[in-house]
Amino acid sequence: MLKKNLFTTALLSVMILSVGALMAQKRQVVLDRVVAVVGGSSILYSEVVDQAKTLVADRRAQGYTSDRDPMNEGLEMLMRRKLLYNQALIDSLTPPSVDGYVEEQLQQMIAQAGSIAELEVKQHMPLYNFREILRQQITEQQYAQDMQAQITSEVKVTPGEVEQFFNSLKEEEKPLIPEQYVYAHIVRYPSSQEEAKLRAKERLLEMRERIISGKSTMAVLARTYSVDVGSAMQGGELPAGPLSGLTKPYADALAKLKPGQISEVVESEFGFHIIELIEEPKNGMYRSRHILLKPSYTIEEQIEPTEYLDSLVAYIKNDSITFEVAAKEHSQDDLSKMNGGLVSNHDLLMNNPAFANVQYTQTKFRHEDFGSGKNLNDYMALTKLKPGEVSSAFISEDVKGNPISKIVKLLEVIPTHAASLNEDYLTVEEMALEDKKFKHFEKWLRGKIDEIYVYVDPDFRDGEFMYKNWIK
C-alpha cells in the first residue's frame, strides 16, 4: 500500500549537529558553513558537495554528462527542495511516514560499511545522531515530493491539447513504442478457496486473542506475519489519512473502533485484516495499524487448477474446442471470459479510481508493463509462443496477489515503432500531461521564489541557475 525506493544514499553525509559535542568526542571534521537560506531552512556546503557527487554518479551510470557545474546544479536542487518543504509546512500537508524508509536505508548503509562501528567512523558521529539526520533529510524530501504532486494534481489535458502537443513534436522527438503483446488468457483459482479463506480467518483470530490477552502486540505480530510488506516494516502502521482513502470494508471497521481496540476479522479485496485504531482521529485523519493475511494453499491445492487447464489445452490443440469458447465456459476471470479471454488493464484501472475510465483501457502490453502490473509469468510464457499458439498451464497471481493458474494465447506481436496519435494515444496523452504539469510547476515555482526569502552565498551567485530569480 505504500510507495517506496524514493531516496539515494549519496545524499546522506556529514552535518554538524553540535560543534561542542563533536569537539568533546574529538571528531576530526571539516568546518561546515551555510551557503544558502530558503525561507527558514539553511543549506550547508557539505550538503551541496554530496548532492553534486550524487548527480555526477547518476549521470555516469546513465551514460550522459551535463554542461552545468554539478555544485551549482546540486545547490539549485537543494534550494528547490527546501522551498517545497517550507510550503508543505505552511499548507499543513499530512506528515509523511518515513520510519520504515529510514531504517531500511540505515541497514543498507551499515551493510555497505561493514558494521555499525565502521559507519559511525565514516560519518564522524554516533548512530543515533546519524539516524536523526537521515530522518530529517528523508522527511524533507518526501514533503517536497508531496508538495509538488499537490501543485500539479489538478492539471488535466483535453484531447485537443493532446493532438496539439503531438503535432508540435519534431519527428525525432516522437517516442519509440517498444514491442507490444496482445494476448488472451483462461484463469482458474484453486477449488479450495473457501477452505483457504477459513484458515486465514482462524489464524487472525488466534493473533487477535494473543493481542487482547497481552501475550503479544499488534506491532510485533504485524512485523512477523503481515503480508502487507510496506506497513509490516512499521509494525503494521499505515500513513495517517481520511477514511475515504481506505478500502471501504477497512474504513467501515476502523470508524467503529476506539483507540487501542482491535477489530474482528475484516475481509477486503486485499485479503483479511485485523485492525487497531491507534489514537482519536484528528481533523478527520485516522492512524491505524493492521495485520493482513491472504488465503494460503498447499502445493497440491495450487497444482489442481493447473492440471485442469492442461487438460483443457489438450482439447484446444485437438480442435475439440476453441480458445474463445473455452474461455467463456471455463475461465474464472469475469472481466475477460465473455470477450474471448482478451487481457486488458481493466482490473488495474478498477483499483485506481483516478484512472477508472474506459478511455484508459489498454490491451497492448510492453515488457515493462508486465513487471509493473501484469505478472511477469505472463511475459515469460508469451515469449515462447508464436501468434495463435497456446501455452501450457502455469501458476501466477491475480491483481490482488491471490494464487491462480492460467493459460495464455498470443494474439499479436506489435513491433517497435514511432508513436502515432491513433495507435498510441495513451502514451502521447501521458507525455502531453507531463509536459503541461512541468510548465504549470515551473510557473508556480518562479512566482514562489519571488515571494520567499532567499539568500545565496556570494561564491555561488555567479553560477548557472535555471531560475535566475534565486539571486536577489
N, C-alpha and C positions, 0 to 999 in steps of 0.2 A: 503493500500500500504506500510505501514511501519511496521517494526518489533517493538515489544515492550516487556516489562517484562524482561529486561536484568539485573536488579540490585536488591540488597538487602539492607534493611535499616540498618542492623547491621554494615555495612562498614562505616557509617557516624557517626563521633564522634568529640570530642573537638580537634581543631587545633588552634594554636596561630597565628593570622594574624599580630598583633602588640602588643608587650608587653606593650608599653607605653599607647596605647589606652585601653587595658584591665585593666591596673592599674588605669587609670583615671576613669574607670567605676566601680572600686572597686570590680572586679570579683575575686573570690577565685578559682584558678585552680592550678592543679599540674604542676610544671615546666616541660616542654617537652624537648626532646633532639633528635638530629639526630642520628639514629643508622645505617643507610646505605645510600650510594650515588651511583646511577647508571646513568652513563652519566652525564647529567646536572640536574638530579632530585634527591631530597633527600627524605628519608623516616623517619618519626617521630616514636618515641616509642609508642605514643598513637595510631597511625595507626596500628601498629603491634598488640597491645592489642585488638583493635576492630576486626581485621582480625582473630585473634586466637579465640575470642568469637564466631564469625560467624561460623568458622569451627566446633567448638565443638557443637554449636546449630544445625547445619545442620546434623552432624553425629548422634546426639541424635535423631533427627526427622526421620532419615533414618534407625536407629536401628543398627549402627555399630560404632566401635571405631578404632583408629589408634595407632600404637606404637610410632609414631613420636611426639615430643614435639610440640603442636599447635603453640607456639610462633615462633619456627624456621620454621615450615611449613608455617605459615602466612607470615613471613618475606620473604621467598623464593617466595611465590606467588606475593607479592608486588614488589619484585625486577624484576621478570619476566614481570609484567605489565609495570613497568617503562621502562624497556629495549624496549619492543614493542612500547610503546608510543613514546619514543625518535626516534626509527627507522621510525615510521609513519610520524613524523615531517620531518625527513631527506628525506624520499621518497615523501614528499608533497602529502600525501593521502588527499582525499576530507574531509574537516572538517565535523564531524558528527553533525547532527541536534538533539540537546538534550533538548531544552527548554520544550517541551511537557513532556518528562520523568521527568525533574527536578520538574516541577510544580505538576505533579501527585504524585511523591514521597513526595514532601513537604506537600501536602494536607493530605496524609495518615499519616504522622508523626504528623501534627497538630491535626488530629482527635485522634490519639493514646495518645497524650499528654493532650488533653482536650481543649486547646486553644493556640493561638499564644504566649501569655504571658508565659504560662507554658512551652512551647517548648523553648523559649528564656532562661528561668531559667535553664532548663535541659541542654541546650547546652552552657550556660555561655556566650552568645553573642546575639546581635540583629538579627532579622530575615534576614535582607538584607545581613549581613556578612555570616550567615549560608547558605543562598541561593547560594552565590558565591562559597563557599567551596564545596557545593553539586554539583554545575555545573562543577567545575574543576574535581572532582573525577569521575563523570559520563562521562565527556568528555574523560578523560584518559582511562577509562575502555572501552569505545566504540572504541576509536582509537586502543587500544591494540587488541580488538577482530577483527577489520577490518584488522589490520596488519597481524595477524595470518591467517586469511582467505585468504589474498593475497598470503602469503608464500606457502600455500598448494593448491592454486587454480588450478595449472597446473598438480597436481598429478592425475594420472589415473591408472586403473588396467586392465590387459588383462584377457581374460577367463582362460589362463594358470595360471596366478598368483592367480586367484580366486580358481582354483582347488588345486593348491599347498598350499594355505592358509588353505583350508578346510581339506586337508589330514594331515596337521600339527597339527590340533586340537585334543586334547585328547577327549575321549568320554564325560567326564564330562564338557568339555569346549564348546561343541556344544550347541547352544542356543535352548531353548524350544520355539517352534512356538505355540502361543496360538490359541484357537479355531477360525476358519475362516468360513466365509459365502460366498457362491456363489449364486447369485440371478439375476433375470431379472426384468425389470420394463416397465411400459407403462406410458408415460408422456403427460400431456395436459396443455397448457397455457390458461389463460383467453381469451375468444374470443374478449374482448375489448382492446387488446394490443395497437392498433393504437390510440384509444381514450386516453388511459393512457399515451402514449408517448407524445401526443399533450398537455396534461395537464402539464406534466413535463417541456416541452419546454416553455409553456406560463409562468409558474412560474419563470423560469430562466430569461426570457425576462423582466419580471417585476423587478426582482432583478437587472438586468443589468441597467435598466433605473434608478433605485434608486441610484446606484453607480455613474453613469455618471452625474446625476443631483446633486450629492453632498448630497443627503438625508441620505446616509449610506456609509459604506465602504465594500470592499470585505472581509476583515478580520472579521468584525462584523457579516456579513451575513453568512460567512462560519462556524463560531463557532455555529451559531444558527440553520442553516438549512442543511449544507452539510452532506451527509450520508457516506462520507469517514472519518471514525472516527479518524484515525491516523492523518491526516492533519488538520481536523477541529479543534482539540485542539490547533493547532498552527496557527489559522487564515487562514486555507486553504493552508499554505505554504508547498511545497514538498522539500525534500533534493535537494541541487544543484546537477546537473548531466547532462550528454550529452543527446542530443535528441534521440540517439539510445537506451537509457534506458527507454524511454517512449512509450506508445502505439501509433501507427502511427497517428491516427486522432488527438490526443492531440499534438504530436510533430509537425505535419504539421501546425496546427493552431498557436502554440507557435512561430514557426520560422518566422511567418509573422508579429508578434506584435512588437511594440516599447515599451520601458519602460513606465509603467503606463497605457498602453492601455488595454481595455477589449475586448475579442473576442466575436464573435457571438456565439450562442449555438452550441456546438460541440458534435456529437454523437460518442461514442466509445462502445466497448464491455462491459464496466463497467456501462454505463448509459449516462447521458447528463451533459456536463460541460459548465461553462463559465470560462475563463482563463485570468489571468493577468500576464504579464511579469514584474518582479519586478525591474530588472536593466539590463544593457547591458551585454551580455554573456562575461565571462572571461575565456580564454583558453578553449573555447568550452563548458563551464559549464553554464547551464541555471538555474536561480532562478525564480520560478513561484509559484503562488497560484491559487487555483481553488475552485469552488463550484460544488459538484457532487450531482445530483438528479437521482433517479431511478423512473420509472413509478410506481404509486401507484394505488391501486384498492379499491373499496368499498367491503364490506363484501359480498354483492350479486354477485359481479363480481368474487370474489375468489371462491365462492361456486359453481358457474355454471359448471366449468370443473370437480369438484368433483362429482356432480350429474351425469354428463355424464359418468364418469368412473364407478360409482356404477352400472349404468345400464349395462355397458359392463361386469362387474364382474358377474352379474346375467346370462348373456349369456354364459360366460365361465364355470360357475359352472353347467349350464344345458347342457353342451356339445354341445351347438349350434355353438360354435367357439372355436378353441384352443387359448391358450395364445399367441403362436408364430404368428399365423395368425392375431390375434387382434393387436399385436404389430406392425406388418408390415402395417396394414391398418389404425390404429388409433393413434399410438404413434407419438408425435411431437419431439421426440429425434432422430435426424438424425444419431447419432453415433451408436445407438443400434437397431433401428427398423428393419433393414434388417438382424439382427443376432438373431432374436427371443427375442429381448429386453435385451440380456445379458449385464449386467452392468460391465464396466471396469473403470480404472482410466484414460482413454484416454483423457477425457475432461480436467482433471487436468494437464496432461502432456503437452497438447497443449498450456497451459497458462504459461509454464515454458520451454523456448527454450532449456535450458541445458539438459532437460530430454525428449524432444520431439522426441523420438526414439522408434520404435516398440519393442525393446528388454526390455523396461521398462514397457510395458503394463501388467497390473495385473487384474485378475478377482476374486481374493480371498481377502476378507476384514476381518481384525481383528476388535475387538471392538474399539480400539483407532483410526483406520483408519476412522471410521465414524465421530468421533469428530473432527479430524484434516482436513477433506476434505469433504467426503460424509456427507450428512445431517444426523444428529442424529435420525431424524424421521424414516429414513430407518431402522436403527438398532432396534428401538423400535417396528416397525411393524414386522420385521423378527423374533424377539424373541418369538412372539406369534404364529408362524407358524411351521408346520412340513414340511419336504421336499415334494414338489409337491403342497402345498397349496398356495392359492392366498389371499392377504389381501383385506380389504375394502379400499376405496379411502381415501387419507389423503392429507392435504396441506403441501407443503415442499418448497424448494428453489433449483434453479439450481446452477451451479458452480459460476455464476456471481451474485448470490444473488437475482435473479428475482423470484417472486412467481410462483409456479407451483402446479398442483395436480398430484398424481400418485398412481398407484397400484403396488405392488411387488409380485413376486413369488419366494419362497425359493426353490432353485435347489439342494443345498447340504450343509451340515454342516461337516466341516473337523475337527476332534477332535484335541486337543493339542498333539503335537508330537515333537520329537527331529528333528532338521533341517536335511534335506538331500540335497545333491547338485543338484539333478534333480528336486525335487519338490519345493525347496525353494531357488532357485538360486539367486534371487534378494536380499534376506535377507543376504545370505552368501557374495554376492558381496559387499553389503554395509559394512559388517564387515571387509572384506579384504581391502576395500578402506580406511576406518577409521584407520586401523592398519598401512597401508602404509603412510597415511598422518601424523600420530603420529610419526613414525620413521623419516620421512623427516623433520618434525618440530624440533624434538629432535636434529638431526644432525645440522640443521641451528642454533638452539639456543646455542649449545655448542660452535660452531665456533664464534658466535657473542659475547658471554661472553668473549672470549679470546681477542676480538678486542676492547671492550669498557672499559672505566674507571669504576671500581667498588671498593667501599670501604665498609667494614663491620666492625662494632664496635667490639672491642676485646671480649666483653661479649657474642657475638653471634657466634664467629668464630669456636668454638668447637662443634657447633650444627650439626645435621644431615641434609645434603642437598642432593637433588637428583643430582644436578650438582655441583661436587666438585670444579670446576674451578671458582666459585664465590669468593673463598678465594685466594687472590693473594699475 
